[in-house]
Amino acid sequence: MAPMTAVGEQTTTGAGDQMHALVERLYPLCRSITGDGVRATLGIVGEYVPLQVHEVPTGTQVLDWTVPQEWNIRDAYVADASGHRVVDFAASSLHVLGYSVPVSATMPLTELRAHLHTLPDHPAWVPYRTSYYEPKWGFCLAQETLDALPDGEYEVCIDSTLADGHLTYAEHVVPGQVQDEVIVSCHVCHPSLANDNLAGIAVATFLARALAETTPYYTYRFIFAPGTIGAITWLARNAERVERVKHGLVLACAGDPGRLTYKQSRRGDAEIDRVMRHVLAASERPHHVAEFTPYGYDERQFCSPGFNLGVGSLSRTPYAGYPEYHTSADNPDFVSPEAMADTLSVCREAFAVLDRNRRYVNLSPYGEPQLGRRGLYDSLGGRSDSKQAQMAMLWVLSLSEGEHSLLDVAERSGLPFGAVAAAADALHDAGLIKA
């Protein structure tokens, strides 16, 4: 049996700052569910980990959906009579309603107001709004900006294209000892929003880098795809091999100051659910475990009844749970290196447990085997945790009948998973248990 993977033991020193720098670099790009913004984002991520990029043509049937037309935008603004841009896409990609059809017109403010979106409760913030599947156009701006606009004529321009093209997503695979897979998914369709979901992209990227430095048991597949339609497209294109997916995690809202939140899979008792509950509880971090609901991020696609995969979701403050959600206040200052490093650390800890969790069979089940003559007690001499290590060996022997996993042993004994796994390694090497 291979020794316990070092995924959970790696330090996150420096990773937080590097992830934050990646967030800042990605922040200005205008992303949507299709288009060059997604490609540019994946191009940058590809500088950190090699990616296989997939292009799926417009009109492709993917489960009950159809890949939409591709949207790209070059410029957009609202200008007053003097030519001053009172709303300018160049200042922030949030200023344009996502998937806006092109428009070039002059109209009075009274007519323009029907196409303007604001947040009256937060007058200094710009909202994030989209219209993916209904042809519309519009602008998003601060309420205080709108309040300052005088009546009169305004020039309106959205230089965009909505045409047949492709939906773009990418994968990064860390090969494992077996072909069974763990998927890690994050969405790449949001424009200038740091927590939702650039922080998730950054954590996924650095988690992939950390795993690549180990020899994991499972194969880890990272999916960088637009929300909803991207996950549906991936499932449609991988339906024949989705049975390889044994566990999964969706990463979102990974950098805000809130406590960690794990949303369980639809099953509720999937191994990833048990592992995340155990790791979060053992870490004594402030956290919350939420029941599955069929609303949220792409866990709902992976957990849909026909697939019913064991995929949960890890975030800090969940979607719509913080005032800055889907607004210009979700900027790089809102996310911190420390919060992203903490999210990354939990992922490493969880995957270390997941990767090492096995069931064993006791090869000397009739009475307690003599550990001393095998040098197992001698190996503990002088260790400050020798009593814990001894108890871990006894518990592993007691529960190794092929039905209990090491996580079962840790939970029942109250011992740290790492101690249980180390005991299993020692007993396996001594020929007392087998997988």
RALIN-V797033 format. One record per residue. N is the residue number from 1. RES is the residue in one small letter. PHI is phi in whole degrees, -180 to 180 (999 if undefined). D_FIRST is the distance of its C-alpha to the first C-alpha in whole Angstrom. Layout:
{{N	RES	PHI	D_FIRST} {N	RES	PHI	D_FIRST}}
This chain:
{{1	m	999	0} {2	a	-67	4} {3	p	-66	6} {4	m	-58	9} {5	t	-60	11} {6	a	-90	15} {7	v	-55	17} {8	g	-79	18} {9	e	-100	19} {10	q	-72	21} {11	t	-76	25} {12	t	-102	27} {13	t	-57	30} {14	g	86	32} {15	a	-65	31} {16	g	-59	33} {17	d	-65	36} {18	q	-67	35} {19	m	-65	34} {20	h	-65	38} {21	a	-64	39} {22	l	-66	37} {23	v	-58	39} {24	e	-63	42} {25	r	-71	42} {26	l	-81	41} {27	y	-56	44} {28	p	-70	47} {29	l	-69	46} {30	c	-91	47} {31	r	-101	45} {32	s	-152	45} {33	i	-74	44} {34	t	-144	45} {35	g	110	46} {36	d	-68	46} {37	g	-64	45} {38	v	-66	42} {39	r	-62	41} {40	a	-64	42} {41	t	-63	40} {42	l	-66	37} {43	g	-63	38} {44	i	-71	38} {45	v	-58	34} {46	g	-65	34} {47	e	-76	34} {48	y	-98	31} {49	v	-140	29} {50	p	-65	30} {51	l	-122	31} {52	q	-101	32} {53	v	-94	35} {54	h	-115	36} {55	e	-119	40} {56	v	-112	41} {57	p	-65	45} {58	t	-54	47} {59	g	92	48} {60	t	-67	45} {61	q	-78	44} {62	v	-129	41} {63	l	54	41} {64	d	-91	44} {65	w	-114	44} {66	t	-128	46} {67	v	-60	45} {68	p	-79	48} {69	q	-67	50} {70	e	-87	49} {71	w	-113	51} {72	n	-136	51} {73	i	-139	54} {74	r	-109	56} {75	d	-160	58} {76	a	-165	59} {77	y	-165	62} {78	v	-121	65} {79	a	-119	68} {80	d	-82	71} {81	a	-63	75} {82	s	-85	74} {83	g	93	71} {84	h	-72	69} {85	r	-80	66} {86	v	-83	65} {87	v	-134	62} {88	d	-138	60} {89	f	-58	56} {90	a	-64	56} {91	a	-81	56} {92	s	-165	53} {93	s	-68	51} {94	l	-70	52} {95	h	-69	55} {96	v	-113	55} {97	l	-58	54} {98	g	-58	51} {99	y	72	52} {100	s	-59	56} {101	v	-73	58} {102	p	-66	60} {103	v	-151	64} {104	s	-145	67} {105	a	-160	70} {106	t	-123	72} {107	m	-152	72} {108	p	-72	74} {109	l	-59	71} {110	t	-61	72} {111	e	-81	71} {112	l	-66	68} {113	r	-54	67} {114	a	-65	65} {115	h	-110	63} {116	l	-110	62} {117	h	-123	59} {118	t	-137	59} {119	l	-125	57} {120	p	-57	60} {121	d	-75	58} {122	h	-133	57} {123	p	-63	60} {124	a	-95	58} {125	w	-100	55} {126	v	-102	55} {127	p	-80	53} {128	y	-105	50} {129	r	-137	52} {130	t	-139	51} {131	s	-146	53} {132	y	-65	50} {133	y	-116	52} {134	e	-137	55} {135	p	-68	57} {136	k	-141	59} {137	w	-140	59} {138	g	180	59} {139	f	-130	59} {140	c	-117	57} {141	l	-153	59} {142	a	-72	59} {143	q	-59	62} {144	e	-67	64} {145	t	-70	64} {146	l	-62	65} {147	d	-63	68} {148	a	-88	69} {149	l	-78	70} {150	p	-78	74} {151	d	-61	75} {152	g	146	76} {153	e	-91	75} {154	y	-132	71} {155	e	-85	70} {156	v	-120	66} {157	c	-140	64} {158	i	-128	60} {159	d	-94	60} {160	s	-130	57} {161	t	-131	56} {162	l	-131	54} {163	a	-148	54} {164	d	-58	52} {165	g	-165	49} {166	h	-148	45} {167	l	-98	42} {168	t	-114	40} {169	y	-144	36} {170	a	-141	33} {171	e	-132	29} {172	h	-131	27} {173	v	-116	23} {174	v	-103	20} {175	p	-64	18} {176	g	-118	14} {177	q	-74	11} {178	v	-128	13} {179	q	-84	17} {180	d	-57	17} {181	e	-116	19} {182	v	-112	20} {183	i	-101	23} {184	v	-124	25} {185	s	-122	29} {186	c	-146	32} {187	h	-95	36} {188	v	-122	38} {189	c	-104	41} {190	h	-86	43} {191	p	-76	45} {192	s	-78	46} {193	l	-132	44} {194	a	-76	41} {195	n	-81	40} {196	d	-117	40} {197	n	-147	38} {198	l	-64	38} {199	a	-64	35} {200	g	-65	33} {201	i	-62	33} {202	a	-65	33} {203	v	-64	30} {204	a	-61	28} {205	t	-63	29} {206	f	-77	27} {207	l	-67	24} {208	a	-62	24} {209	r	-64	24} {210	a	-65	22} {211	l	-65	19} {212	a	-66	20} {213	e	-86	19} {214	t	-117	15} {215	t	-117	13} {216	p	-71	12} {217	y	-73	10} {218	y	-83	14} {219	t	-86	17} {220	y	-107	19} {221	r	-113	23} {222	f	-97	26} {223	i	-117	29} {224	f	-108	32} {225	a	-144	35} {226	p	-60	39} {227	g	-61	39} {228	t	62	39} {229	i	-64	40} {230	g	-69	37} {231	a	-65	35} {232	i	-63	37} {233	t	-64	37} {234	w	-61	33} {235	l	-65	33} {236	a	-64	36} {237	r	-83	34} {238	n	-127	31} {239	a	-60	32} {240	e	-77	30} {241	r	-120	27} {242	v	-69	27} {243	e	-65	25} {244	r	-72	22} {245	v	-75	22} {246	k	-97	20} {247	h	-150	21} {248	g	-164	24} {249	l	-145	26} {250	v	-99	29} {251	l	-107	30} {252	a	-156	34} {253	c	47	36} {254	a	-99	34} {255	g	-130	36} {256	d	-83	39} {257	p	-79	39} {258	g	-73	39} {259	r	-70	36} {260	l	-71	33} {261	t	-128	33} {262	y	-112	30} {263	k	-100	32} {264	q	-70	30} {265	s	-68	29} {266	r	-60	32} {267	r	-65	29} {268	g	83	29} {269	d	-122	26} {270	a	-63	24} {271	e	-60	20} {272	i	-63	22} {273	d	-64	24} {274	r	-65	23} {275	v	-63	20} {276	m	-65	24} {277	r	-60	25} {278	h	-65	23} {279	v	-65	23} {280	l	-65	26} {281	a	-67	27} {282	a	-66	25} {283	s	-75	26} {284	e	61	30} {285	r	-73	31} {286	p	-60	34} {287	h	-160	33} {288	h	-141	34} {289	v	-108	32} {290	a	-106	34} {291	e	-72	35} {292	f	-67	34} {293	t	-134	38} {294	p	-81	39} {295	y	-140	40} {296	g	142	39} {297	y	-102	36} {298	d	-79	34} {299	e	-59	32} {300	r	-71	35} {301	q	-77	35} {302	f	-66	31} {303	c	-96	32} {304	s	-58	35} {305	p	-53	35} {306	g	-69	35} {307	f	-100	31} {308	n	50	30} {309	l	-76	27} {310	g	-82	25} {311	v	-124	26} {312	g	-107	28} {313	s	-134	30} {314	l	-116	30} {315	s	-145	33} {316	r	-98	35} {317	t	-74	38} {318	p	-64	38} {319	y	-52	41} {320	a	64	44} {321	g	-96	43} {322	y	-138	45} {323	p	-58	49} {324	e	-74	47} {325	y	-55	46} {326	h	56	47} {327	t	-141	50} {328	s	-67	50} {329	a	-74	49} {330	d	-84	46} {331	n	-115	46} {332	p	-57	44} {333	d	-72	45} {334	f	-78	44} {335	v	-102	40} {336	s	-124	39} {337	p	-58	36} {338	e	-65	35} {339	a	-68	35} {340	m	-67	33} {341	a	-64	30} {342	d	-67	30} {343	t	-62	29} {344	l	-61	27} {345	s	-62	25} {346	v	-64	25} {347	c	-61	23} {348	r	-62	20} {349	e	-62	20} {350	a	-65	20} {351	f	-72	17} {352	a	-63	15} {353	v	-69	15} {354	l	-59	15} {355	d	-71	12} {356	r	-103	10} {357	n	-69	11} {358	r	-139	10} {359	r	-111	12} {360	y	-125	11} {361	v	-120	13} {362	n	-73	14} {363	l	-88	15} {364	s	-135	18} {365	p	-84	20} {366	y	-97	23} {367	g	81	24} {368	e	-77	22} {369	p	-67	20} {370	q	-80	21} {371	l	-76	19} {372	g	-62	22} {373	r	-71	22} {374	r	-94	18} {375	g	78	19} {376	l	-75	17} {377	y	-74	20} {378	d	-59	21} {379	s	-68	19} {380	l	-94	20} {381	g	-57	24} {382	g	84	26} {383	r	-79	23} {384	s	-68	26} {385	d	-107	23} {386	s	-61	22} {387	k	-65	24} {388	q	-63	21} {389	a	-64	18} {390	q	-63	20} {391	m	-65	20} {392	a	-63	17} {393	m	-62	16} {394	l	-65	19} {395	w	-67	18} {396	v	-62	15} {397	l	-62	16} {398	s	-67	19} {399	l	-108	18} {400	s	-98	15} {401	e	-124	17} {402	g	91	15} {403	e	-109	18} {404	h	-101	17} {405	s	-88	14} {406	l	-63	13} {407	l	-66	16} {408	d	-58	18} {409	v	-62	17} {410	a	-62	18} {411	e	-68	22} {412	r	-72	23} {413	s	-84	22} {414	g	78	23} {415	l	-90	21} {416	p	-61	19} {417	f	-59	16} {418	g	-59	15} {419	a	-68	16} {420	v	-66	14} {421	a	-65	11} {422	a	-63	11} {423	a	-64	12} {424	a	-63	9} {425	d	-61	7} {426	a	-64	10} {427	l	-67	10} {428	h	-66	7} {429	d	-64	8} {430	a	-84	11} {431	g	78	11} {432	l	-95	12} {433	i	-138	10} {434	k	-139	8} {435	a	-79	8}}
